[in-house]
């Protein structure tokens, strides 16, 4: 059915950090007909994220940083997240490794691809490649905190995996990629019997 999708027009709304465009699209309907709709789409590229886990201690590394959209929506502006960032022309694995080191200071080992996920497919083109990796507690390469010239001011903290998983239920962790990766690790531990 995708070969029957016709983009009738694209109107530029804003092209700054990303591209924000208004699309008029004709697409097939399930009843055999077709319809034309207008959709605003924001494209700032795709991303990679990684959950750093120390299996022996069953701890993980998380970050906390300022995020304006949750604040505008009435939630905390200081989101707890796994390290993540844009691909910047790199493979997803290279980007996940780079972001882990930049944001947390920890070197990810045994990077394992888990899944791809669209963050908000109704309006964003962003697809996030999600990984699990090991880290060595107490052995960061540097203090982390992100890149100052990118305006990053990232708090890095180590927490027990069970405690982090419980923070989904309390609403302390509301970031989608972080929730999915924590749940992926929980499922992996169940399969492995750990």
N, CA, C and O of each residue as an XYZ file, in Angstrom:
776
protein
N       0.810     -1.203      0.000
C       0.000      0.000      0.000
C       0.851      1.264      0.000
O       0.367      2.329     -0.384
N       2.142      1.165      0.435
C       2.967      2.369      0.524
C       3.238      2.977     -0.845
O       3.529      4.168     -0.948
N       3.142      2.141     -1.927
C       3.373      2.705     -3.259
C       2.205      3.566     -3.719
O       2.310      4.265     -4.726
N       1.092      3.520     -2.990
C      -0.076      4.336     -3.331
C      -0.158      5.613     -2.504
O      -1.148      6.341     -2.591
N       0.867      5.896     -1.703
C       0.904      7.132     -0.921
C       1.455      8.228     -1.817
O       2.543      8.100     -2.377
N       0.692      9.308     -1.945
C       1.096     10.417     -2.808
C       1.259     11.677     -1.962
O       0.304     12.157     -1.353
N       2.477     12.203     -1.934
C       2.711     13.470     -1.244
C       2.362     14.571     -2.232
O       3.077     14.794     -3.208
N       1.256     15.257     -1.968
C       0.752     16.267     -2.899
C       1.468     17.596     -2.758
O       1.677     18.307     -3.741
N       1.848     17.935     -1.518
C       2.586     19.185     -1.319
C       3.327     19.158      0.012
O       2.942     18.453      0.944
N       4.398     19.940      0.076
C       5.167     20.116      1.305
C       5.395     21.610      1.474
O       5.953     22.262      0.591
N       4.967     22.146      2.598
C       5.155     23.560      2.890
C       6.116     23.712      4.060
O       5.865     23.188      5.146
N       7.204     24.419      3.846
C       8.202     24.652      4.891
C       7.606     25.566      5.958
O       7.114     26.653      5.657
N       7.656     25.115      7.190
C       7.211     25.931      8.319
C       8.410     26.533      9.047
O       8.413     27.714      9.394
N       9.434     25.698      9.274
C      10.657     26.172      9.922
C      11.765     25.162      9.655
O      11.544     23.952      9.708
N      12.947     25.671      9.370
C      14.128     24.818      9.209
C      15.260     25.446     10.008
O      16.035     26.255      9.497
N      15.334     25.056     11.263
C      16.371     25.556     12.167
C      17.232     24.381     12.593
O      18.038     23.897     11.799
N      17.085     23.903     13.842
C      17.827     22.728     14.295
C      17.363     21.512     13.500
O      18.167     20.648     13.149
N      16.079     21.451     13.223
C      15.482     20.387     12.423
C      14.586     20.990     11.363
O      14.576     22.201     11.145
N      13.836     20.125     10.711
C      12.916     20.560      9.659
C      11.486     20.358     10.158
O      11.122     19.269     10.601
N      10.690     21.407     10.082
C       9.287     21.347     10.463
C       8.483     21.723      9.229
O       8.530     22.868      8.778
N       7.742     20.757      8.678
C       7.028     20.957      7.423
C       5.573     20.530      7.545
O       5.216     19.689      8.370
N       4.740     21.139      6.693
C       3.329     20.800      6.593
C       3.153     19.987      5.306
O       3.452     20.477      4.217
N       2.672     18.757      5.428
C       2.487     17.853      4.293
C       1.003     17.714      3.968
O       0.166     17.611      4.865
N       0.692     17.712      2.681
C      -0.623     17.290      2.221
C      -0.395     15.954      1.516
O       0.340     15.877      0.532
N      -1.034     14.907      2.031
C      -0.752     13.545      1.584
C      -2.056     12.817      1.252
O      -3.041     12.911      1.983
N      -2.037     12.095      0.139
C      -3.157     11.227     -0.214
C      -2.717      9.794      0.072
O      -1.663      9.355     -0.389
N      -3.533      9.071      0.836
C      -3.164      7.690      1.169
C      -4.388      6.774      1.095
O      -5.523      7.227      1.249
N      -4.141      5.462      0.855
C      -5.247      4.516      0.781
C      -5.914      4.321      2.139
O      -5.296      4.477      3.192
N      -7.186      3.977      2.074
C      -7.951      3.627      3.272
C      -8.187      2.128      3.275
O      -8.088      1.476      2.236
N      -8.495      1.589      4.424
C      -8.739      0.154      4.534
C      -9.962     -0.297      3.731
O     -10.041     -1.455      3.320
N     -10.928      0.625      3.504
C     -12.147      0.255      2.762
C     -11.945      0.265      1.246
O     -12.898      0.057      0.494
N     -10.719      0.502      0.796
C     -10.422      0.507     -0.638
C     -10.407      1.893     -1.257
O      -9.938      2.068     -2.382
N     -10.915      2.873     -0.533
C     -10.887      4.242     -1.029
C      -9.565      4.916     -0.709
O      -8.586      4.257     -0.358
N      -9.549      6.221     -0.833
C      -8.365      7.001     -0.457
C      -8.827      8.300      0.163
O      -9.987      8.692      0.033
N      -7.899      8.966      0.842
C      -8.220     10.263      1.441
C      -6.990     11.139      1.452
O      -5.861     10.649      1.462
N      -7.219     12.440      1.449
C      -6.143     13.416      1.542
C      -6.181     14.033      2.932
O      -7.235     14.462      3.402
N      -5.016     14.074      3.590
C      -4.895     14.637      4.932
C      -3.732     15.620      4.970
O      -2.833     15.570      4.130
N      -3.760     16.507      5.948
C      -2.627     17.405      6.203
C      -1.998     16.995      7.524
O      -2.691     16.758      8.513
N      -0.672     16.917      7.524
C       0.064     16.541      8.727
C       1.306     17.414      8.847
O       2.017     17.638      7.868
N       1.558     17.903     10.058
C       2.798     18.619     10.342
C       3.803     17.603     10.865
O       3.501     16.832     11.776
N       5.001     17.606     10.284
C       6.023     16.626     10.632
C       7.315     17.347     11.002
O       7.766     18.257     10.306
N       7.903     16.905     12.134
C       9.178     17.460     12.561
C      10.253     16.397     12.340
O      10.118     15.263     12.799
N      11.317     16.770     11.635
C      12.417     15.859     11.332
C      13.720     16.482     11.823
O      14.175     17.485     11.273
N      14.316     15.896     12.847
C      15.632     16.363     13.305
C      16.627     15.214     13.295
O      17.701     15.314     13.889
N      16.275     14.120     12.620
C      17.174     12.985     12.501
C      16.810     11.870     13.453
O      15.895     11.994     14.268
N      17.542     10.777     13.336
C      17.315      9.628     14.204
C      18.388      9.575     15.288
O      19.377     10.306     15.242
N      18.171      8.694     16.266
C      18.998      8.709     17.470
C      19.382      7.302     17.903
O      18.917      6.309     17.343
N      20.236      7.244     18.905
C      20.615      5.996     19.556
C      20.640      6.235     21.059
O      20.962      7.328     21.526
N      20.294      5.188     21.810
C      20.271      5.262     23.270
C      20.873      3.976     23.824
O      20.830      2.930     23.177
N      21.439      4.066     25.036
C      22.059      2.887     25.638
C      21.827      2.873     27.148
O      21.989      3.886     27.827
N      21.447      1.713     27.649
C      21.331      1.499     29.087
C      22.587      0.780     29.546
O      22.866     -0.341     29.122
N      23.347      1.441     30.423
C      24.584      0.877     30.970
C      24.253      0.088     32.239
O      23.655      0.622     33.173
N      24.650     -1.189     32.259
C      24.303     -2.088     33.360
C      25.551     -2.818     33.842
O      26.361     -3.285     33.042
N      25.692     -2.907     35.147
C      26.756     -3.710     35.762
C      26.079     -4.950     36.343
O      25.497     -4.873     37.426
N      26.139     -6.095     35.649
C      25.392     -7.284     36.082
C      25.740     -7.780     37.488
O      24.853     -8.189     38.237
N      27.012     -7.746     37.845
C      27.414     -8.276     39.155
C      26.782     -7.480     40.294
O      26.300     -8.062     41.266
N      26.782     -6.166     40.179
C      26.206     -5.303     41.212
C      24.716     -5.060     40.967
O      24.007     -4.605     41.865
N      24.241     -5.357     39.764
C      22.876     -5.081     39.296
C      22.533     -3.601     39.473
O      21.474     -3.232     39.980
N      23.482     -2.774     39.029
C      23.283     -1.325     39.037
C      23.286     -0.821     37.596
O      23.745     -1.504     36.680
N      22.765      0.384     37.424
C      22.750      1.024     36.111
C      23.198      2.473     36.262
O      23.212      3.025     37.362
N      23.558      3.071     35.142
C      23.905      4.490     35.104
C      22.786      5.225     34.381
O      22.402      4.852     33.273
N      22.267      6.269     35.011
C      21.250      7.118     34.402
C      21.734      8.561     34.421
O      22.709      8.899     35.093
N      21.041      9.392     33.678
C      21.362     10.818     33.631
C      20.112     11.625     33.968
O      18.988     11.129     33.888
N      20.337     12.866     34.342
C      19.225     13.806     34.556
C      19.631     15.103     33.884
O      20.721     15.627     34.114
N      18.722     15.619     33.035
C      19.024     16.876     32.360
C      17.749     17.658     32.053
O      16.643     17.118     32.074
N      17.937     18.931     31.773
C      16.830     19.834     31.489
C      16.204     19.506     30.144
O      16.902     19.345     29.143
N      14.862     19.408     30.131
C      14.094     19.179     28.905
C      12.901     20.120     28.916
O      12.011     19.988     29.757
N      12.877     21.067     27.989
C      11.798     22.064     27.949
C      10.422     21.472     27.637
O       9.466     21.834     28.323
N      10.255     20.584     26.648
C       8.899     20.099     26.343
C       8.148     19.482     27.526
O       6.968     19.791     27.692
N       8.757     18.626     28.361
C       8.000     18.131     29.515
C       7.571     19.260     30.459
O       6.472     19.235     31.014
N       8.451     20.248     30.633
C       8.103     21.408     31.466
C       6.883     22.131     30.898
O       5.970     22.495     31.639
N       6.872     22.335     29.586
C       5.740     23.008     28.942
C       4.455     22.206     29.081
O       3.359     22.763     29.020
N       4.592     20.896     29.269
C       3.441     20.010     29.412
C       3.040     19.816     30.873
O       2.141     19.028     31.167
N       3.703     20.532     31.795
C       3.341     20.468     33.206
C       4.085     19.421     34.015
O       3.756     19.193     35.179
N       5.085     18.779     33.416
C       5.886     17.786     34.137
C       7.213     18.410     34.551
O       7.486     19.576     34.265
N       8.038     17.606     35.235
C       9.343     18.112     35.637
C      10.195     18.409     34.402
O      10.117     17.697     33.402
N      10.993     19.446     34.478
C      11.905     19.770     33.387
C      13.183     18.944     33.483
O      13.952     18.885     32.524
N      13.416     18.311     34.619
C      14.659     17.572     34.853
C      14.378     16.082     34.688
O      14.047     15.382     35.645
N      14.519     15.623     33.459
C      14.159     14.251     33.093
C      15.281     13.265     33.431
O      16.462     13.544     33.222
N      14.878     12.108     33.959
C      15.802     11.002     34.185
C      15.773     10.136     32.930
O      14.714      9.692     32.490
N      16.967      9.904     32.359
C      17.044      9.224     31.077
C      18.294      8.344     30.993
O      19.228      8.473     31.784
N      18.274      7.451     30.009
C      19.490      6.760     29.600
C      20.257      7.712     28.693
O      19.647      8.609     28.112
N      21.567      7.553     28.549
C      22.304      8.393     27.611
C      21.800      8.150     26.188
O      21.544      7.013     25.790
N      21.664      9.229     25.438
C      21.154      9.130     24.067
C      21.555     10.371     23.287
O      21.893     11.407     23.859
N      21.509     10.240     21.983
C      21.799     11.392     21.145
C      21.598     11.082     19.674
O      21.327      9.945     19.288
N      21.735     12.105     18.877
C      21.517     11.998     17.438
C      22.632     11.195     16.776
O      23.756     11.142     17.275
N      22.304     10.567     15.639
C      23.283      9.739     14.939
C      24.410     10.557     14.311
O      25.535     10.065     14.221
N      24.148     11.767     13.882
C      25.200     12.633     13.317
C      25.996     11.940     12.214
O      27.214     12.105     12.131
N      25.314     11.162     11.362
C      25.975     10.500     10.249
C      26.708      9.221     10.602
O      27.302      8.589      9.729
N      26.676      8.828     11.870
C      27.356      7.616     12.332
C      26.374      6.441     12.344
O      25.164      6.628     12.220
N      26.908      5.244     12.495
C      26.033      4.100     12.729
C      25.419      4.263     14.117
O      25.939      4.996     14.957
N      24.316      3.576     14.339
C      23.650      3.666     15.637
C      24.554      3.182     16.770
O      24.559      3.775     17.849
N      25.315      2.116     16.540
C      26.205      1.590     17.582
C      27.304      2.583     17.937
O      27.634      2.756     19.110
N      27.872      3.236     16.920
C      28.923      4.232     17.168
C      28.339      5.408     17.944
O      28.967      5.906     18.878
N      27.146      5.854     17.566
C      26.506      6.984     18.260
C      26.176      6.617     19.705
O      26.375      7.431     20.606
N      25.677      5.410     19.938
C      25.345      4.982     21.303
C      26.600      4.965     22.173
O      26.568      5.415     23.318
N      27.690      4.454     21.638
C      28.960      4.418     22.369
C      29.431      5.837     22.679
O      29.799      6.137     23.815
N      29.421      6.704     21.674
C      29.864      8.091     21.839
C      29.039      8.808     22.898
O      29.594      9.471     23.775
N      27.722      8.678     22.823
C      26.852      9.370     23.777
C      27.060      8.865     25.201
O      27.037      9.653     26.147
N      27.262      7.562     25.362
C      27.501      7.020     26.705
C      28.745      7.649     27.319
O      28.731      8.063     28.478
N      29.812      7.718     26.542
C      31.065      8.285     27.050
C      30.912      9.788     27.315
O      31.322     10.272     28.370
N      30.324     10.528     26.366
C      30.160     11.974     26.539
C      29.298     12.306     27.746
O      29.654     13.166     28.552
N      28.153     11.616     27.872
C      27.181     11.983     28.900
C      27.512     11.418     30.267
O      27.303     12.095     31.274
N      28.030     10.178     30.334
C      28.236      9.543     31.641
C      29.692      9.418     32.040
O      29.996      9.292     33.226
N      30.606      9.450     31.068
C      32.012      9.218     31.356
C      32.378      7.749     31.352
O      33.561      7.408     31.388
N      31.382      6.866     31.308
C      31.641      5.423     31.341
C      31.752      4.851     29.934
O      31.024      5.239     29.020
N      32.687      3.916     29.793
C      32.913      3.211     28.527
C      31.950      2.025     28.446
O      32.013      1.132     29.291
N      31.056      1.995     27.445
C      30.171      0.841     27.311
C      30.909     -0.361     26.726
O      31.675     -0.224     25.772
N      30.674     -1.523     27.297
C      31.282     -2.765     26.802
C      30.169     -3.707     26.358
O      29.060     -3.666     26.890
N      30.470     -4.547     25.389
C      29.511     -5.549     24.900
C      28.174     -4.926     24.499
O      27.112     -5.379     24.925
N      28.246     -3.889     23.682
C      27.049     -3.200     23.201
C      26.141     -4.197     22.489
O      26.567     -4.872     21.552
N      24.897     -4.287     22.934
C      23.942     -5.252     22.384
C      22.721     -4.508     21.867
O      22.014     -3.861     22.639
N      22.466     -4.597     20.550
C      21.277     -3.966     19.970
C      20.037     -4.691     20.478
O      19.974     -5.920     20.468
N      19.045     -3.906     20.926
C      17.801     -4.488     21.431
C      16.635     -4.277     20.465
O      15.929     -5.228     20.128
N      16.427     -3.020     20.014
C      15.276     -2.736     19.158
C      15.370     -1.318     18.617
O      16.133     -0.496     19.124
N      14.588     -1.042     17.585
C      14.351      0.312     17.087
C      12.957      0.724     17.535
O      12.055     -0.111     17.603
N      12.773      2.001     17.841
C      11.455      2.484     18.243
C      11.244      3.903     17.726
O      12.124      4.756     17.845
N      10.077      4.143     17.156
C       9.694      5.510     16.808
C       9.194      6.175     18.071
O       8.374      5.610     18.795
N       9.689      7.386     18.342
C       9.363      8.058     19.590
C       7.944      8.625     19.601
O       7.274      8.587     20.633
N       7.488      9.142     18.486
C       6.126      9.673     18.373
C       5.771      9.680     16.892
O       5.858     10.722     16.243
N       5.365      8.513     16.339
C       5.218      8.363     14.888
C       4.131      9.212     14.249
O       4.069      9.304     13.023
N       3.283      9.826     15.040
C       2.249     10.703     14.480
C       2.789     12.042     14.023
O       2.157     12.714     13.207
N       3.964     12.453     14.538
C       4.465     13.777     14.168
C       5.986     13.875     14.061
O       6.495     14.879     13.561
N       6.726     12.861     14.516
C       8.190     12.907     14.473
C       8.737     11.803     13.581
O       8.217     10.687     13.580
N       9.793     12.112     12.818
C      10.455     11.088     12.022
C      11.483     10.318     12.851
O      11.986      9.291     12.396
N      11.803     10.786     14.046
C      12.877     10.192     14.845
C      12.637      8.726     15.158
O      11.611      8.344     15.721
N      13.620      7.915     14.773
C      13.656      6.499     15.131
C      14.874      6.334     16.030
O      15.968      6.789     15.696
N      14.679      5.681     17.168
C      15.758      5.527     18.141
C      16.193      4.068     18.204
O      15.385      3.181     18.482
N      17.474      3.828     17.944
C      18.065      2.502     18.086
C      18.469      2.340     19.544
O      19.223      3.157     20.073
N      17.976      1.297     20.196
C      18.188      1.133     21.633
C      19.093     -0.063     21.923
O      18.908     -1.151     21.378
N      20.075      0.166     22.795
C      21.116     -0.812     23.109
C      21.215     -1.035     24.614
O      20.853     -0.172     25.413
N      21.712     -2.210     24.978
C      22.169     -2.492     26.341
C      23.680     -2.648     26.275
O      24.218     -3.091     25.260
N      24.370     -2.284     27.359
C      25.823     -2.466     27.432
C      26.220     -2.617     28.895
O      25.491     -2.214     29.801
N      27.378     -3.199     29.101
C      27.931     -3.320     30.447
C      28.832     -2.123     30.732
O      29.367     -1.499     29.816
N      28.989     -1.817     32.005
C      29.979     -0.821     32.442
C      30.633     -1.357     33.707
O      30.111     -2.256     34.367
N      31.783     -0.787     34.029
C      32.508     -1.180     35.231
C      32.284     -0.120     36.311
O      32.741      1.012     36.158
N      31.586     -0.468     37.404
C      31.342      0.510     38.469
C      32.648      1.090     39.010
O      33.640      0.382     39.184
N      32.617      2.393     39.270
C      33.761      3.066     39.860
C      34.930      3.283     38.927
O      36.010      3.673     39.373
N      34.738      3.036     37.619
C      35.859      3.179     36.683
C      35.485      4.038     35.468
O      35.642      3.604     34.327
N      34.988      5.264     35.718
C      34.681      6.107     34.558
C      35.965      6.630     33.908
O      37.004      6.746     34.558
N      35.871      6.938     32.627
C      36.995      7.552     31.916
C      37.141      9.014     32.314
O      38.248      9.552     32.343
N      36.007      9.658     32.622
C      35.969     11.060     33.063
C      34.645     11.282     33.784
O      33.857     10.347     33.920
N      34.391     12.480     34.238
C      33.220     12.772     35.064
C      31.905     12.770     34.297
O      30.843     12.753     34.919
N      31.943     12.785     32.954
C      30.700     12.856     32.183
C      30.088     14.247     32.254
O      30.785     15.228     32.514
N      28.808     14.324     32.025
C      28.109     15.605     32.099
C      27.784     16.211     30.757
O      27.140     17.259     30.700
N      28.215     15.577     29.657
C      27.896     16.090     28.324
C      28.899     17.113     27.840
O      29.942     17.345     28.452
N      28.544     17.716     26.716
C      29.415     18.694     26.068
C      28.928     20.107     26.359
O      27.810     20.475     25.998
N      29.765     20.887     27.006
C      29.381     22.250     27.380
C      29.037     23.096     26.170
O      28.096     23.888     26.219
N      29.801     22.939     25.055
C      29.532     23.769     23.874
C      28.193     23.427     23.214
O      27.712     24.179     22.366
N      27.585     22.289     23.600
C      26.240     21.945     23.128
C      25.177     22.332     24.148
O      24.002     22.007     23.979
N      25.590     23.024     25.204
C      24.644     23.462     26.232
C      24.211     22.347     27.166
O      23.206     22.482     27.865
N      24.954     21.248     27.189
C      24.579     20.126     28.041
C      25.083     20.355     29.469
O      26.208     20.804     29.684
N      24.237     20.040     30.418
C      24.549     20.129     31.838
C      23.904     18.902     32.476
O      22.818     18.991     33.049
N      24.576     17.761     32.374
C      23.984     16.463     32.671
C      24.494     15.911     33.993
O      25.700     15.773     34.196
N      23.569     15.599     34.885
C      23.898     14.913     36.138
C      23.979     13.418     35.842
O      23.119     12.875     35.149
N      24.987     12.764     36.354
C      25.187     11.332     36.163
C      25.030     10.651     37.516
O      25.609     11.093     38.508
N      24.250      9.578     37.558
C      24.141      8.859     38.827
C      23.968      7.360     38.607
O      23.449      6.903     37.588
N      24.425      6.624     39.604
C      24.349      5.163     39.606
C      23.235      4.756     40.556
O      23.094      5.313     41.645
N      22.448      3.780     40.131
C      21.290      3.377     40.926
C      21.083      1.873     40.744
O      21.463      1.308     39.719
N      20.481      1.232     41.744
C      20.149     -0.181     41.617
C      19.103     -0.378     40.529
O      18.191      0.434     40.378
N      19.242     -1.463     39.773
C      18.303     -1.705     38.675
C      16.870     -1.827     39.179
O      15.962     -1.243     38.587
N      16.646     -2.577     40.264
C      15.286     -2.751     40.793
C      14.681     -1.409     41.199
O      13.496     -1.163     40.975
N      15.498     -0.544     41.796
C      15.012      0.781     42.200
C      14.621      1.608     40.980
O      13.593      2.285     40.992
N      15.438      1.555     39.924
C      15.130      2.296     38.702
C      13.852      1.767     38.056
O      13.023      2.548     37.590
N      13.691      0.462     38.025
C      12.496     -0.139     37.442
C      11.248      0.315     38.201
O      10.216      0.589     37.590
N      11.341      0.397     39.531
C      10.215      0.858     40.349
C       9.870      2.319     40.085
O       8.729      2.735     40.282
N      10.862      3.107     39.636
C      10.628      4.538     39.371
C       9.726      4.770     38.162
O       9.219      5.875     37.969
N       9.525      3.734     37.347
C       8.544      3.860     36.260
C       7.153      3.971     36.877
O       6.370      4.845     36.504
N       6.853      3.087     37.819
C       5.541      3.071     38.461
C       5.241      4.302     39.297
O       4.086      4.707     39.424
N       6.290      4.902     39.873
C       6.071      6.096     40.704
C       5.985      7.367     39.860
O       5.632      8.430     40.371
N       6.306      7.260     38.572
C       6.275      8.435     37.699
C       7.556      9.242     37.725
O       7.618     10.311     37.118
N       8.584      8.757     38.415
C       9.854      9.475     38.436
C      10.614      9.316     37.125
O      11.388     10.195     36.743
N      10.396      8.202     36.437
C      10.955      7.990     35.103
C       9.792      7.948     34.128
O       8.966      7.037     34.172
N       9.729      8.955     33.234
C       8.631      9.049     32.268
C       9.143      9.191     30.833
O       8.370      9.485     29.921
N      10.424      8.985     30.639
C      11.027      9.047     29.316
C      10.839      7.701     28.618
O      11.194      6.664     29.177
N      10.281      7.705     27.392
C       9.907      6.465     26.697
C      11.084      5.528     26.453
O      10.988      4.336     26.746
N      12.191      6.042     25.924
C      13.327      5.154     25.614
C      13.893      4.527     26.875
O      14.329      3.376     26.855
N      13.891      5.272     27.968
C      14.394      4.758     29.242
C      13.476      3.668     29.773
O      13.950      2.627     30.228
N      12.183      3.891     29.721
C      11.214      2.888     30.165
C      11.378      1.610     29.346
O      11.433      0.515     29.904
N      11.456      1.751     28.033
C      11.569      0.566     27.173
C      12.854     -0.206     27.439
O      12.842     -1.437     27.471
N      13.961      0.502     27.629
C      15.225     -0.188     27.884
C      15.245     -0.851     29.266
O      15.782     -1.950     29.408
N      14.679     -0.211     30.270
C      14.593     -0.838     31.591
C      13.751     -2.109     31.518
O      14.104     -3.129     32.110
N      12.641     -2.045     30.790
C      11.790     -3.225     30.656
C      12.474     -4.312     29.827
O      12.307     -5.499     30.107
N      13.241     -3.917     28.810
C      13.982     -4.893     28.008
C      15.001     -5.632     28.870
O      15.158     -6.846     28.746
N      15.700     -4.894     29.753
C      16.659     -5.534     30.647
C      15.942     -6.478     31.630
O      16.440     -7.565     31.924
N      14.780     -6.059     32.131
C      14.011     -6.917     33.044
C      13.611     -8.213     32.337
O      13.710     -9.293     32.919
N      13.167     -8.113     31.102
C      12.794     -9.315     30.338
C      13.993    -10.202     30.086
O      13.900    -11.426     30.177
N      15.130     -9.581     29.766
C      16.349    -10.357     29.536
C      16.768    -11.100     30.799
O      17.175    -12.261     30.732
N      16.672    -10.436     31.951
C      17.029    -11.081     33.216
C      16.078    -12.236     33.530
O      16.503    -13.255     34.074
N      14.803    -12.088     33.194
C      13.836    -13.170     33.416
C      14.176    -14.373     32.538
O      14.127    -15.515     32.995
N      14.521    -14.112     31.277
C      14.879    -15.200     30.362
C      16.153    -15.907     30.824
O      16.263    -17.130     30.732
N      17.121    -15.119     31.325
C      18.395    -15.678     31.761
C      18.335    -16.281     33.158
O      19.268    -16.960     33.586
N      17.223    -16.031     33.878
C      17.087    -16.551     35.233
C      17.921    -15.818     36.256
O      18.223    -16.364     37.317
N      18.312    -14.538     35.942
C      19.137    -13.795     36.904
C      18.311    -12.880     37.766
O      18.853    -12.185     38.625
